[in-house]
Amino acid sequence: MAESRRYTGRFAPSPSGHLHFGSLIAALASYLDAKASQGTWLVRMEDIDTPRCVPGMDTAILNALECHGLHWDGEVMYQSRQHARYQQTIEDLLTSGRAYYCRCTRKQVKAAGGVYPGTCRHLQLGPSNAALRVRLPVQVTAFDDEILGHQSLSSPAGSLPPLEDTIVHRRDGLYAYNLVVVMDDIAQQVTHIVRGSDLLPTTLTHLNMYALLDAPPPAYAHVPVASVAPGRKLSKQNHAAPLDTSVPADNLIRALRFLGQQVEDGWQGLSPETLLHHAADGWDRKKVAKQPEIIVDQHESTYYSGP
């Protein structure tokens, strides 16, 4: 369904820390996939989880993208400015009976096997001290990832967790990621999502959220995440060091090699924009490793500043 619409991709960082090498990989992959398809590339600030956001970090992220020649199309969307739209959808879900309040704690869900069993589905609870869940229609149980291939609930290694009634409004009053990310992709008419494999487990939930909201889903492609050890990815939460914006060509070349792409001699001397133009011309999604993570070598491990 995504193929019948003009390609629109996006990169959606959270302003909770500086961009790091892992962030650059995701941004670069989504950018090149869009530009190789003569598409549009958007940037959205996923600042819905306000307690985790760092003041001024959005500007730092945008500056880092521009330093690397990753110029976006249109205006940057901020989730924190979309509350009225989110609230209208919440009210529509409640009015139509597709959502209900739940007072189960994480501890209780874990004790029930880790998957929410629908404990509060028929209790008709009020909003006090409660989260809001949707009765998620399980219409999609598999999808074809444009890098990893066919993915389903029966895929090996438990990469896709069981589906459950999903929280769309948290007990603390914040709108939940699984709702707003889908709503924003619908609003921005995103047709292709290229992102890190750490987000693969959310994909079936998101696809069923599209069904709930009666919207056409995008195509998905998941690239490996950069890790310093098995299961220890570069991330803001793990204190990955910020990108050195004084050497953008070097950073881009390392990221291209990580993604399995061809790098020509002499690219180190190019401007980021020229380098990206050549990289988009040669972009080949089939060369990206079909695995969840890649351990970065000693040079790239210096990007990691944690213990």
C-alpha positions in Angstrom: 0.0 0.0 0.0 2.9 2.4 0.7 4.2 1.8 -2.8 1.2 3.6 -4.4 1.9 6.8 -2.5 4.8 9.2 -3.0 7.7 8.2 -0.7 7.9 10.1 2.5 10.4 9.0 5.2 11.3 10.5 8.5 13.8 10.5 11.3 12.3 11.1 14.8 14.8 11.6 17.5 14.0 12.2 21.2 15.6 15.4 22.6 16.9 13.5 25.7 20.6 13.7 24.7 23.0 14.5 21.9 23.1 12.5 18.6 25.7 9.7 18.8 27.0 7.2 16.2 24.0 5.0 16.6 21.7 7.9 16.0 23.6 8.8 12.9 23.2 5.3 11.4 19.4 5.5 11.8 19.3 9.1 10.4 21.6 8.2 7.5 19.7 5.1 6.5 16.3 6.8 6.5 17.7 9.8 4.6 19.4 7.8 1.9 16.4 5.5 1.4 14.2 8.5 0.9 16.6 10.4 -1.4 17.4 7.2 -3.5 13.6 7.0 -4.1 13.3 10.8 -4.9 11.2 11.1 -1.8 10.7 13.5 1.0 12.7 13.2 4.3 11.1 14.7 7.4 12.4 15.3 10.9 10.1 15.1 14.0 11.0 15.7 17.6 9.6 13.0 19.8 9.4 15.1 22.9 6.2 13.7 24.2 8.0 12.2 27.3 8.7 15.6 28.8 10.5 14.4 32.0 13.2 12.9 29.8 13.7 15.8 27.5 16.7 18.1 28.0 16.2 21.9 27.4 18.0 23.0 24.2 18.7 19.5 23.1 16.4 19.8 20.1 18.5 22.6 18.7 21.7 20.6 19.3 20.3 17.6 17.4 19.1 19.7 14.5 22.5 21.5 14.3 24.3 18.1 14.3 22.1 16.9 11.5 22.9 20.0 9.4 26.6 19.7 10.1 26.4 16.2 8.5 24.5 17.5 5.5 21.3 15.8 6.6 18.9 18.6 5.6 15.2 17.9 6.1 12.2 18.9 4.1 9.5 21.1 5.5 9.2 22.2 9.1 10.2 20.1 12.1 7.2 18.7 13.9 7.2 18.7 17.8 5.0 16.2 19.5 4.7 18.5 22.5 2.7 20.9 20.3 0.2 18.2 19.2 -1.6 17.6 22.4 -5.0 18.9 21.2 -4.9 16.4 18.3 -3.9 13.5 20.6 -6.6 14.4 23.1 -9.3 14.4 20.4 -8.3 10.9 19.4 -8.3 9.8 23.0 -11.9 11.1 23.4 -13.0 9.4 20.2 -11.6 6.1 21.3 -13.4 6.4 24.6 -16.7 7.5 23.1 -16.6 4.6 20.6 -15.9 2.0 23.4 -12.5 1.2 21.9 -10.6 2.3 25.0 -10.9 1.6 28.7 -9.2 2.6 31.9 -6.8 0.1 33.6 -5.3 0.3 37.1 -3.0 -2.7 36.7 0.7 -2.0 37.6 3.7 -3.2 35.8 4.4 -5.6 38.6 0.9 -7.1 38.3 1.3 -7.5 34.5 4.7 -9.1 35.0 3.2 -11.5 37.6 0.6 -12.4 34.9 3.3 -13.6 32.5 4.5 -10.2 31.2 1.6 -9.8 28.7 -1.4 -7.8 29.8 -4.3 -10.4 30.1 -7.2 -7.9 29.9 -7.8 -7.7 33.6 -9.7 -4.4 33.5 -11.3 -4.7 30.1 -14.8 -5.2 31.4 -14.6 -3.4 34.8 -15.7 0.0 33.5 -13.2 1.9 35.7 -12.9 5.6 35.9 -9.9 7.7 35.1 -8.6 8.2 38.6 -5.1 6.6 39.1 -5.5 4.7 35.8 -3.9 4.4 32.4 -6.0 4.2 29.3 -5.8 1.1 27.1 -7.2 0.4 23.6 -8.9 -2.8 22.6 -6.3 -3.5 20.0 -7.7 -5.3 17.0 -5.4 -8.2 16.2 -5.7 -7.9 12.4 -2.0 -8.0 11.6 0.2 -10.8 12.9 3.0 -10.6 10.3 4.7 -8.2 7.9 7.5 -8.1 5.4 10.4 -6.0 6.6 12.2 -4.5 3.6 15.6 -5.5 5.1 15.0 -8.4 7.5 12.3 -10.1 5.4 9.2 -11.8 6.7 8.4 -11.2 10.4 5.6 -12.8 12.4 4.6 -13.7 15.9 6.1 -17.1 15.3 9.4 -15.7 14.2 12.4 -17.3 16.0 14.2 -15.6 18.9 11.1 -13.9 20.2 11.8 -10.7 18.2 8.1 -9.9 18.1 6.4 -10.0 21.5 2.7 -11.1 21.8 0.1 -8.5 21.2 -1.9 -6.9 24.0 -4.3 -4.1 24.7 -1.9 -1.2 24.4 -1.6 1.8 26.7 -2.4 5.1 24.8 -2.5 7.5 27.8 -0.3 6.9 30.8 -1.2 6.9 34.4 1.1 10.0 34.9 -1.0 11.9 32.3 1.4 11.7 29.4 0.3 10.4 26.0 1.9 7.1 25.2 4.5 6.6 22.4 2.6 3.8 20.7 -0.3 6.1 20.0 1.4 9.3 19.1 4.1 7.9 16.9 1.4 6.3 14.7 -0.8 9.4 14.8 2.1 11.6 13.7 3.1 9.3 10.9 -0.5 9.3 9.6 -0.6 13.1 9.9 2.6 13.5 8.0 1.7 10.9 5.4 4.8 8.9 6.1 5.0 5.9 3.7 8.3 4.3 4.7 9.9 4.0 8.1 13.6 3.1 8.2 14.8 2.7 11.8 16.9 0.7 14.2 16.1 -2.9 14.9 15.7 -2.1 18.6 12.2 -0.8 17.6 11.3 -4.0 15.7 9.3 -5.4 18.7 6.9 -2.4 18.5 6.0 -2.9 14.8 3.1 -5.3 15.0 1.5 -3.1 17.7 1.9 -0.1 15.4 0.5 -1.9 12.4 -2.6 -2.9 14.4 -2.8 0.7 15.7 -3.1 1.8 12.0 -5.9 -0.7 11.6 -7.6 0.8 14.8 -7.3 4.3 13.3 -8.4 3.1 9.8 -5.3 4.4 8.1 -3.0 2.8 5.5 0.3 1.5 7.1 3.8 2.4 6.0 6.5 0.0 4.8 9.1 -0.8 7.5 12.8 -1.5 7.2 15.0 -2.2 10.3 18.7 -1.7 10.3 21.2 -3.1 12.8 22.0 -1.1 15.9 25.6 -0.3 16.8 26.7 -2.0 20.0 29.9 -2.1 22.0 29.1 -5.6 23.4 26.3 -8.0 22.7 23.0 -6.5 23.9 24.7 -3.2 24.9 23.8 -0.7 22.1 25.0 2.8 21.8 22.3 4.9 23.3 21.6 8.1 25.1 20.5 6.2 28.2 23.9 4.4 28.2 25.7 7.7 27.9 27.0 7.3 24.4 29.3 10.2 23.6 28.0 12.9 21.2 29.1 12.9 17.6 32.1 15.0 16.8 30.6 17.5 14.4 34.1 18.7 13.3 34.6 15.6 11.3 31.3 15.0 9.5 32.8 13.2 6.5 34.6 10.7 8.7 31.4 10.1 10.7 29.3 9.6 7.5 31.9 7.2 6.0 31.9 5.1 9.1 28.2 5.0 9.1 28.0 4.0 5.4 30.4 1.2 6.0 28.4 0.0 9.0 25.4 -0.1 6.6 27.3 -2.2 4.1 27.4 0.6 1.5 30.1 1.2 -1.1 32.6 4.0 -0.1 34.9 5.4 -2.8 38.4 6.7 -2.4 38.5 10.4 -1.9 35.2 10.8 -0.2 36.9 12.0 3.0 37.7 15.3 1.2 34.1 15.9 0.1 31.6 18.2 1.7 28.9 16.3 3.6 26.3 17.3 1.0 28.3 16.0 -1.9 29.2 12.9 -0.1 25.5 12.2 0.6 24.6 12.9 -3.0 27.0 10.1 -4.1 25.9 7.8 -1.3 22.2 8.2 -2.3 23.1 7.4 -5.9 24.7 4.1 -4.7 22.3 3.3 -1.9 21.5 -0.4 -1.9 19.1 -1.6 0.9 20.1 -5.2 0.1 23.7 -4.6 1.3 22.5 -3.8 4.8 23.2 -6.7 7.2 20.1 -8.7 8.1 20.9 -8.9 11.8 19.8 -7.0 15.0 23.1 -5.5 16.0 26.7 -5.1 14.9 29.6 -4.8 17.4 31.5 -1.7 16.4 35.3 -1.9 16.2 37.7 -0.3 18.7 37.8 3.0 16.9 34.0 3.4 16.9 33.8 2.1 20.5 35.5 5.3 21.5 32.1 6.9 20.9 31.0 5.3 24.1 31.6 7.3 27.2 29.9 5.1 29.8 31.7 2.5 32.1 
